[in-house]
Amino acid sequence: ARRGITTILTVIRRIVPAGPGIRHFTLEDPDCWELPPARPGAHIDLSLPGGLLRTYSLCNGPQHHTSYEIAVKREPAGRGGSALLHDSLAEGDTIGVSLPRGGLALPPATRQIFVAGGIGVTPFLSAAAALLHRGDRDFVLHVLARGAPPLARQLRPLLHQGLAVLHDTTAGRPDLASLIGPPRPNVRISCCGPAGMLDAFERAAAGWPTDQLHLERFVPPPLVLDPAAKPYTLALAQSGRTLEVPAGMPMLDAIAQCGVDVPTSCGASTSGASKVRVLEGQVLHHDRFLSPAGRQHHLMACVAGCAGGHLLL
């Protein structure tokens, strides 16, 4: 366990193939107790051998209280997490898992349009299960994949019910604007997939209100240093410590110099691990995680900056 992260010990109960280069993992409590509840498509951090911490979306419905299920695509050019899960872990092994966080908002009387690229289907399978569990069929899941789709067994019943549509991208990506249509009330659009697809989706959704739009990225966008960054005073309310932060120092480094360890997973705000409450001060938000309402009282310490001379966290 890392300091600052509550870790649950789980056992890998099952590992099954779920498509080309994809393994589906079922994690359970070693003694078969219920696990902490999660929102649809919530994120969990896995504590992997070698000190790696990697974030994955749940793909099972939150009504299943005894397991967390994730699907992992082996990425040869990745950062090592997927290779470990494919090559070094087996059924019966134990693994530390964080408390679930984040997930998809599924308000009632709202049509949901999900657009998934490849393995990005995982959070939307969880959302679909949650919606069907409450008797809500007002959604559609568009799955864009080259050839055979991932998690075909989980997708099959949705396809048969007309609640999911497969788009083979071998000959090119379909027009995303036509999949989501124009902005309209009581509709939410969500997308998860590779960077190029997310960028195209953002352009297609340019006219949509931000509170009707949800994006999840596989890989965090590159961090850009702010040439106009200025020094500021950082104060931590619980410990009473303060630090004069020089211009350009990452906030996580400044907090660490105060003797406090803030959890972080992806290092660029997409996982939500480094969320910290703001008590005073003007924040420069550079994250893709917090909603406009969330930014009123929180920041993502892995990417945030200070817009004034003082921050109290």
N, C-alpha and C positions, 0 to 999 in steps of 0.2 A: 504494500500500500504506500502511496505517496502522501506526504504530509499535506493536509488541506483537502484530500479527496476521501470520501467515505467509500470503502470498497467492500463489495459483497463477494464471498467465495461461492463460486458455482462449479458445477461439473459438466463437462461436455457429454451429454447423454447420447446424442446422435449426430453423425456427419453423413450427408448423402449428396451425391452429385445433383446439380440443379441447372445444368447447361454447360456450354463450352467454357472450360476453365473456371467453373463456379462451384463452390461447395456451400451447402446449407447446414448451419450449425444450430442445434437445439441445446440451450444452456438451462440447467435446473439447479435448485438448491440440493446439496448432497443428501439431505434428509427428507427431500420432497415437500418442504414447507413452501407456502406461497412466497412469491417475490414481491418487492415493492411495486406499487402500481405505476403505470406509464401512460402517457398520452399516445394517441395513434402516431406511428412513425417517429417516436421519441429516439433520441440518441443515447447510446451507452459507450463508455470508454472501456476498452479491454486492456488490462495490464499484462503485456506479453513478455516472454523471456528476453533478457538483455536490457530490461528497463524501458522497452518501447511502450508507448501509450497510443492506441489508435481508436478512432471513433467510427462507429457503424450505426446505421438506422435499424430499428426493429422492423421486421417484416410480418410478424404475427399480430393478430388483433389484441388490443389491451384487455379484452374480456378473458383472455387466457392468463390466469394469475400464477400459474406454476412454471412458466418457462419464458425465456427470452429467445427469440429466433432471429438470426442474422444470416445474410448471404454474402459471401466474399468472393470476388473475382480475383484470380491470381494475376498480379501486375508485375511482369518481369522487370520493368523499368521503374517500379515504385520505390517507396522508402523502406521496404523490408517487412512491413506488417503482414501483408497478404501472403507473402512467401512463407513466413513463419506459420501462419494458420493453415496453409496447405501442406507444408512439408514436415513440420515439427510437432504438431499437436494431433492427438488421436482421441477417439471415444474413451471416456473414463478419466482423462486428464482434468485437473482442476485449473481454474482461471479466475482471476480477480476482475470484477465488473463494477463500474461506478453506478450510483443511483441514476435512473433515467432522467433526462431533462429535455426540454423543448418538445417538438412535435408539431402536428398540424391542427389548426383550429377548424372544427367542423360544426359551426353553429346551425341550429335547426332552421328549416324553411330556406335553405340556401343550396343552390345547385353548385356542385363541385366538378371542375374540369381539371383532370390530372394529365400531365404530359411527361412521359418518362423516356429517357434515353438509356437503353441497355439495362445495366444493373441498377440504374436510378429508379427502377420500378419498386424497390424494396419499401420505402416509406408509404407508397400509395397502396400497396397490397395490405399493409396494416390499416390504413385509413378505410379502404373498401370493406375490410372485415368488420371494423367498428361501425360503419354506416349500416351494413346489412344486419348486424346484431341488434341495432335499435329500430330496424324496419324501414330504413331510409334507402331508397333506390334512385334518388335524384342525383346521379353522378355518372361520369364516363371517364374511363382510363384509356388514354392513347399511349401505346407502347411502340417506340421507334427502335428497331433492332435490325442488324444486318443478318439475314438468314434466321436461324432458329432463335426464338426469344429466350431470355433467362427465366428461370422459375416457371417453366411451362405447366407443371402440375398445379401450382397455385393459381395460374392465370386461366386454366381451362374452364372452370365453372363460370368465371366472369365473362369469358368469350361466349359461352353457350347461352348466357342470359342476356346478351347484347349490352353488357355493362362495360366491356373493354373492346378495343379495336387495335389490331396489329397493323403496323406499317413497316413493310420491309424496305430498308433504306439502301439496299444493294444498288439500286439505280438512282439514289438521291433522296434527300430529306423532303417530306411533304411540306406544304406551305403552312407554317405554324399559325399565321394570322387567321387562316381559314378554320383551323382546329378550334381556336378559342372564340372566334367571332368578335364583334364590337363590344365595348364596355356596356354593361347593363346592370341594373340593381339586382341584389340578392343572388349574385354569382361570384364565386371565388375561383381563381385560376392558380395552379401550382405547377412547378416544373422542377425536375431533378435530372441531371445528366452531365455529360462532358462539357468542358468550357465553351467550345464553339456553339453547341446547341443552346446553352444558357444565354450566351450573348445574343443569339438570333431570337430567342424567346423574349428577352428584354426589349429588343427592338420591336417585335410584334406586339408587345403589351405596353408600348410607350404611352398610350392614351388611357390606360387603366389606373384607377385610384390605388395608391400603395396599400391601403388596408384591404384590398381585394386580391392582392398578389402575394404569392409565396414562392421563394426560390431556394433551392438547396444545391450546393456545389460539391463535386467530388474533391476538387483540389482548390485550396484557397488562392485568391488572386494575389499577385505579387505586391508586397508592401512598398510604398513609395515614400521616401524620406521627404519631410516638409522643409524646404529651404528657408521658410519664414519662421521656423520654430524658435521660440524664445524660452529662456530659463523661467522656472516657476517654483513656488513652494508647495511641496506635497505633505499633507498632514493625514495621519491615520487615526481615526477616532478611538478605536478600541484599545490600541496600544499606547496612544498619546505621543507617538513618535512623529518627527518631522524631518524633512530632508530638502535641501536646496538642490533642485534638479537642473543640471546644465542643459542647454539647448541641444536637442537631438537625442538625448538619452531615452531609450525605450522605457515606458512606464513600468513594465514588469521588472526591469532591472532596478529601477528606482525603489519599487516596493520591496524587492529582495534585499536591497541595501539597508532597508529599515528592519530587516530580520523577519519578514513575513513572506510566506510561500503561497502565491496564488496559483491554483491549478491551471494548466493549459494543456491542450491536446494538439490541435492543428497548428497553433502559433499565428493564426491570422483570422480569428474571430468566427469562422464558419461553424465550429462545433459548439460554441456557447460555454466552454468550460471556464473562461476567465472573467465571467460577469461579476462586477463589483458595484455596490451601492454608492451613489454620489450624494453627499450631504450639502456641500457648498461648492461653488465655482462653475466656470464655463468650460464645457468639454468640446474638444474636436473629435467628433465621431467618424471613424473610418471603417466601421464594421458593416457586414452584410447579415447581421443576426438580429439585432434589436429592432423592434417596431418603433414608430414615432412616439407612441405612448411610453414604451419601455425606456427610451432615451431620456425621458424627463427625470428619471431617478437612478439610472444605471449606466455603466459604460463597460466596454470590453477592454480590459487592461492590456491585452496583447497588441492592440493597434491604436488605442485612444491617445489623444494628446490634450494639452491644456490651451484654451483660447485666451486665458487671462493670466494673472500672476499668482493664483492660489487655487488649490484643489483640496477639499476635505473628503476623504473616502471612509 
